[in-house]
C-alpha cells in the first residue's frame, strides 16, 4: 500500500483561495446580474429612480463592485506570492504552490476583465428596462 505524505501549510490555503478567487467572484457576478436583470425588470423595480438612474442599474453596479473586489485582491495576492517565489533560492521546492501563484495572477486578471466587460450592459438599464 502506498502512503501519500501530504503536509499542509497555512500558505497553501491562501494560495488556493487566491487561485480560485477570481473564478468564484465571476460566477457570483454572472448569476446575480442575471437574477437582478431578469426579475428586477419583471417586478417593476426599474421604475424606481435614484439620481436619475433606475433601481435595477444601481443593483447591477453594486454587484459589479462587490464581485470586482475579491477578484482584484486574489490577483494581487497571487502576484505578490509569485514575486516572492522568484526570489527564493530553491527552484525545486513546492512547485505546486509556485504554479498556483505564477498562473493565478494572470487568471485573476482575466476574470477582472471579464467582470468589467460583463458589466457593460448596465448602461442599457440606466433609464429602465
N, C-alpha and C positions, 0 to 999 in steps of 0.2 A: 504494500500500500504506500502510495506516495503522499507525503505530508507536505502541504504547501505552507511555507512560512511567510506570513504577511505581518509587517509591522505598520502600525497606524501611527502617523504623526499628526499633530494638530494642523500643520501647514497643508497637509494633503487635503483635508476637508475644505479649507479655504480655497485651494486651487480648483477643486472640483466645482464648488459653488460659483467661483468666478468663471470657469469654463462654460457652464451651462446657464449662467445668469442671463445673458443676452437672449438666448432662445426662450427661456421661461418668460422674460419680460415681453418678448414679441408675441408669444402665444397668448398671454394675458391681454395685450393690446388688441390683437386680432379678434378675439372672442368678445371683448367688451365693446369695441366700436361697432361690431355687427349688431349686438343687442341694443345698444343705445340708438344707433341709426334706424333700426327696424322698428322697435317698439316706441321710441321717442316720437317718431312721426305719426304712428298709428294712434297713440294716446292723445295727441294734440298738444304735447309739450313744446312743440316747435312754435306755437303761437305765444308762448311766454317769452317776453323780451327783456333783456338786461343790457343797458348801454347800447341799444340798437342791434344786439346780437341775440339770436334765438337760444333758448334753453338747451336745445339739443347740441348746438355748436359749442356752448360753454362746457357741457359734459364731455364732449369729444376732446376738447382742448385739455381739460383736467386729466382725463385718462391718458392722453398722449404724453403729458408731462410726467405723470406717475409711472408710465412704462419706460420713458427715456432715462430716468434717474438710475434705476438699478442696472440697466444695460451699460450706461456710461461708467458707473462705479465698478462693475465687473470687468470692463475693458481696462480701466486704469489699474486695478489690482493685478490683472494678468500682465500688463505691460511692465509694472514695477517688478514683479516676480521674474519676468523674462530678463530684465536688465540685471537683476541680482544673480541670476543663473549664469549669465555670460561672464561675470566677474569671478566666479568660483574657479579654483584651480583644478578640480577633479572632474574631467569631462565624462567619465563613465558612471558617475554616481546619480542615482534617481532619474533615469532617463524618462520614465513615465511622467514624473512631475514636471520635468522640463518640457515635455511635449504639451502638457496642459497649458503651461504658460506661454510657450512660443506660438502655439496656434490659437490660443484663447483670445488674445487681444485683437488679431485681425478678424476673427469670427465675431466677436462682440462689436467691433466697429462696423461690420457688415449689418448686424442686427440693428444698430443705431440708425444706419442709413435706411434700412427697410422700414423702421418705425416712422422715420421722418417722411419718407415717400408715401407711406400708408396713411399719414395724417393729412395729406393734401386735400382729400375730399371734404375736409371740414369747411373749406371755403364755399362749398356748394350749399351748406346748411346755415350760413350766416344770417340770412333773412327768413329762413323757414324751409320747410320741406317742399 
